[in-house]
């Protein structure tokens, strides 16, 4: 494997671990701690150009600001998908955000 691929695998693994901690915190932690963890995921993803992860984390933060954590599970599921997604462009981001929006309507 190329070194870039190895390093991206490590970043994705780190993001997955952070997401698992976030899921555990969703059930028992404070909203402030939850938002801080979402922000850490967003910042790490931004540093490595993982745009879909960044956009979903931003949308989750906005959702929490508007409605609390009631709908956070919708974003957490999509965040895992975004972490594993090979595409890192805005089109992929928009498709994932749209899939969250569709679930809000159901």
N, C-alpha and C positions, 0 to 999 in steps of 0.2 A: 504494500500500500504506500501511497505517496504521503509525505509528512503532512500536507494540508488536509488530507482526508483523515488521517489519524487525529490531528488536532481538532477537527470539526466533530469527530465522533466523541471526543472527550468533552467538548462544549455541550453537545446534545445530551450526553450522559449527565453532566452537571445540571443542565436545565431540567431534565427529567427528575432528578433527585430533589431539586428545589420545588418542583411542582408537587411531588408526593408530600413534602413537608407542608406545602400550602393546602393541600387537600385535608391533611390532618388538622391543621390550624383552622380550617373552615368550620369544623365541627365544635371546636372548643376555645379558640383564641379570640383575642380582642380584634375589633375592626382595624384599629391602627396598626397592629402587628401584621394583620392580613395584607393591608395595603402596602406596607413596607416590603413584604416578601414579593408581592406582585411587582413592585417597582424594581426589586433586585433582579427578577427574571427579565423584565423589560430592558434594563440597562445592559445586562450580559448579552442578551439577544441583539441589541443594537450595536454593541461593540463588534459583533461577528457578522453583521449584515443579515440576520435572520428576520427579515421584514414581517412575515406573517405572525411570528411570535410577538414582535413589537406591537403590531396593530391590535392583536387580540388582547394583549396586556393593557394597552391604552384603553380599549373599549371596556374591559373589565373594571379598570379603575374608575372610569366615568360612570359605569353602571352602579358601582358601589356608592359613589358620591350622590347619585340620584335616588337609589332604591335600597341601599344597604346590600347585604350579601344574599338576599333571597334568590336571585337568579345566577349566582356565581357558578353553580355547577355546570350551566350551559357553556360558559367560557372555559372552565377547567377541562372539560372533555375535548374541546376544540384546541386548546393549548397543547395537549399531548399530541394531537394530530399535526399541529404546526411545527412542533419540535422535530418530528420525524420527517417532515415534508422536504423533499429535495428541491422543490421550487421555492425561491426566496424573493420573488418579485411582487409588485403591487397587485397584479391580477390574482395571484394565489391568495394574497391577503384579503382582497375583496370577496373572493369566493368563500373563504372561511367565515368572514364576518356575515355574509349573506346567509350562510347555513345556520348561524346563531339566530339571526333575525327570523328566519322561517320557524324555528323552534319556539320563539316567543309567541308566535301567532297560533300555535297549536294547543 
